[in-house]
Amino acid sequence: MNAASFDYAALNARLAKSKFRMRFRLSEAECAALAEIGKEKLRAQTRKILQTRLAAAHPSHDGSQTPMRGFAVFVAQHATACCCRRCLRKFYGIEEGRALTLDEIEVLTCVILRWIDAHCGDLERFAHTPDLF
């Protein structure tokens, strides 16, 4: 699995059939907070969350390691079925009991960021303070 050849349209069609996945939304405040973070830091944070919470062969507290709220990436993880190893198996065919590869982490990062883009729109519409240092 790699980000360039991943079928995002097929995944979106599968996710759209799930009432649970379709109920997730981001508030304007969450979108504004993402604009403040910036796209590169958001990508890095998303990758780090996946590496620390899901990448292990047997993640700690699997099935309950991803909060339902508190940070937009957590919301996006649930919306895109990137929240636990069982969901990764069901929606992405990533078997449980083995560590995620770097390519898989990159695909999941891209899926989450695409979902955020689709639900927040252009983050440039939010005023934010540029990182000066």
Secondary structure, 3 states (H helix, E strand, C coil): CCCCCCCHHHHHHHHHCCHHHHCCCCCHHHHHHHHHHCHHHHHHHHHHHHHHHCCCCCCCCCCCCCCCCCCHHHHHHHHCCCCCHHHHHHHHCCCCCCCCCHHHHHHHHHHHHHHHHHHHCCHHHCCCCCCCC
